[in-house]
Amino acid sequence: MDASKVAAVPRFLYGTAWKEEDTRRCVVAAIEAGFRGIDTANQRVHYHEVAVGEALADLYGRGVVSRQDLFLQTKFTPRGGQDHRLPYDEAAPLKQQVAQSFSSSLGHLGTDFVDSYVLHGPTNPARLSTADWDIWRAIEELHRAGQTRYVGVSNVNLDQLRALCEGADVRPHFVQNRCFARRRWDADIRALCRDYGITYQAFSLLTANGEIARNPAFAQIVKRSGMTPPQVVFSFALALGMLPLTGTTKEAHMRDDLACTGEELDPDDLDALETIATPSVGL
Ligand SMILES: NC(=O)c1ccc[n+]([C@@H]2O[C@H](COP(=O)([O-])OP(=O)(O)OC[C@H]3O[C@@H](n4cnc5c(N)ncnc54)[C@H](OP(=O)(O)O)[C@@H]3O)[C@@H](O)[C@H]2O)c1
């Protein structure tokens, strides 16, 4: 891969989960709306990576974008997160499972490298297991071989992330987590990310935080800002230095989301939003 011909890490990622037969249309619409970062996974139960690749082929064919304009991120999903449609031989050693899943993703996406390759989640919910380390070492090898520009980890807790950062030869460049407002927007993990120079990717910013929509202080911020409620959340996330994901299926919402720069809210509103759902600290 030629470093002068790769996309910068975008401000926003378009997420492709749960779209099934609508995946191709959504990805085409998202790129046409202006998204340049795509998040997917070789996990057929939640993602349709083949259809993401079909959308990309359509866009390349029509000259809308080329591969070098895009930041493509996909994931290795261990056996526990998969159904029967596995992209690897489950009897093979984990190192081979990662290689098989990765190679299958390259085929699905029609590329010879990805911009980011993410461990979808540790196999043990509490700590990093031997299996997790085997998987991570295999992901590191892909990075060393130049097949993925960045590596990342998803659905991690604080102890797991600290252990990974301390023991990795190639530290994660990204953490992708569900971002709960009631945990001060995953403040502990974000602080550790800052210490290690990791970019925090936030998913479920809207769907995990329905309670803030009912908060009068949030309604006031929405009114004052002139933005929609989702735009307030995304602008806040951007202002905090997060890389947000959105998986909206609507073109109008895609444009709304992309219009956020992170500079729309004033400092008092940003302070208020940080603790808006934190018990006993909130407004
Ligand atoms: N690593 C993991 O384990 C993991 C887990 C979950 C998700 N993800 C990634 O994150 C992506 C996003 O998932 P998500 O959980 O954040 O949920 P999402 O798929 O982005 O869902 C957002 C919901 O909010 C609605 N919405 C309303 N107004 C919106 C607006 N202006 N902008 C955006 N949405 C609006 C959407 O409906 P409309 O379609 O009608 O707009 C949709 O129902 C996924 O596609 C996937 O790539 C990763």
The ligand as a Tripos MOL2 file, in Angstrom:
@<TRIPOS>MOLECULE
LIG
   48    52     1     0     0
SMALL
NO_CHARGES

@<TRIPOS>ATOM
      1 N1        -18.6520   -3.4300   17.7070 N.am      1 LIG1
      2 C1        -19.8750   -3.7850   17.9890 C.2       1 LIG1
      3 O1        -20.1200   -4.7530   18.7150 O.2       1 LIG1
      4 C2        -21.0130   -2.9640   17.4570 C.ar      1 LIG1
      5 C3        -22.2850   -3.0840   18.0250 C.ar      1 LIG1
      6 C4        -23.3090   -2.2750   17.5310 C.ar      1 LIG1
      7 C5        -23.0630   -1.4070   16.4800 C.ar      1 LIG1
      8 N2        -21.8310   -1.3450   15.9150 N.ar      1 LIG1
      9 C6        -21.5720   -0.4690   14.7550 C.3       1 LIG1
     10 O2        -22.1450    0.8070   14.9870 O.3       1 LIG1
     11 C7        -23.0610    1.1160   13.9300 C.3       1 LIG1
     12 C8        -24.1440    2.0100   14.4570 C.3       1 LIG1
     13 O3        -24.9560    1.2840   15.3480 O.3       1 LIG1
     14 P1        -25.7820    1.9800   16.5180 P.3       1 LIG1
     15 O4        -25.9440    0.9510   17.5690 O.co2     1 LIG1
     16 O5        -25.1150    3.2810   16.8710 O.co2     1 LIG1
     17 O6        -27.2130    2.2390   15.9610 O.3       1 LIG1
     18 P2        -27.7190    2.7210   14.5330 P.3       1 LIG1
     19 O7        -27.7890    1.5420   13.6420 O.co2     1 LIG1
     20 O8        -26.8900    3.8870   14.1010 O.co2     1 LIG1
     21 O9        -29.1920    3.1700   14.8520 O.3       1 LIG1
     22 C9        -29.5370    4.5240   15.0120 C.3       1 LIG1
     23 C10       -31.0400    4.6040   15.1890 C.3       1 LIG1
     24 O10       -31.3810    5.9680   15.4370 O.3       1 LIG1
     25 C11       -32.2870    6.4260   14.4160 C.3       1 LIG1
     26 N3        -32.0350    7.8410   14.0570 N.ar      1 LIG1
     27 C12       -32.9270    8.8150   14.0880 C.ar      1 LIG1
     28 N4        -32.4100    9.9890   13.7110 N.ar      1 LIG1
     29 C13       -31.1460    9.7490   13.4060 C.ar      1 LIG1
     30 C14       -30.0780   10.5460   12.9360 C.ar      1 LIG1
     31 N5        -30.1790   11.8470   12.6800 N.pl3     1 LIG1
     32 N6        -28.9040    9.9410   12.7550 N.ar      1 LIG1
     33 C15       -28.7410    8.6480   13.0110 C.ar      1 LIG1
     34 N7        -29.7220    7.8320   13.4200 N.ar      1 LIG1
     35 C16       -30.9170    8.3820   13.6270 C.ar      1 LIG1
     36 C17       -32.0510    5.5050   13.2480 C.3       1 LIG1
     37 O11       -33.2130    5.4330   12.4820 O.3       1 LIG1
     38 P3        -33.2030    5.8090   10.9170 P.3       1 LIG1
     39 O12       -32.5620    4.6590   10.2100 O.co2     1 LIG1
     40 O13       -34.6470    5.9310   10.6440 O.co2     1 LIG1
     41 O14       -32.4490    7.0950   10.7750 O.co2     1 LIG1
     42 C18       -31.7660    4.1710   13.9370 C.3       1 LIG1
     43 O15       -32.9600    3.5330   14.3090 O.3       1 LIG1
     44 C19       -23.5080   -0.2500   13.4210 C.3       1 LIG1
     45 O16       -24.0330   -0.2080   12.1250 O.3       1 LIG1
     46 C20       -22.2180   -1.0230   13.4880 C.3       1 LIG1
     47 O17       -21.4210   -0.7200   12.3680 O.3       1 LIG1
     48 C21       -20.7970   -2.0840   16.4030 C.ar      1 LIG1
@<TRIPOS>BOND
     1     1     2 1
     2     2     3 2
     3     2     4 1
     4     4     5 ar
     5     4    48 ar
     6     5     6 ar
     7     6     7 ar
     8     7     8 ar
     9     8     9 1
    10     8    48 ar
    11     9    10 1
    12     9    46 1
    13    10    11 1
    14    11    12 1
    15    11    44 1
    16    12    13 1
    17    13    14 1
    18    14    15 2
    19    14    16 1
    20    14    17 1
    21    17    18 1
    22    18    19 2
    23    18    20 1
    24    18    21 1
    25    21    22 1
    26    22    23 1
    27    23    24 1
    28    23    42 1
    29    24    25 1
    30    25    26 1
    31    25    36 1
    32    26    27 ar
    33    26    35 ar
    34    27    28 ar
    35    28    29 ar
    36    29    30 ar
    37    29    35 ar
    38    30    31 1
    39    30    32 ar
    40    32    33 ar
    41    33    34 ar
    42    34    35 ar
    43    36    37 1
    44    36    42 1
    45    37    38 1
    46    38    39 2
    47    38    40 1
    48    38    41 1
    49    42    43 1
    50    44    45 1
    51    44    46 1
    52    46    47 1
@<TRIPOS>SUBSTRUCTURE
     1 LIG1         1 GROUP 0 **** ****
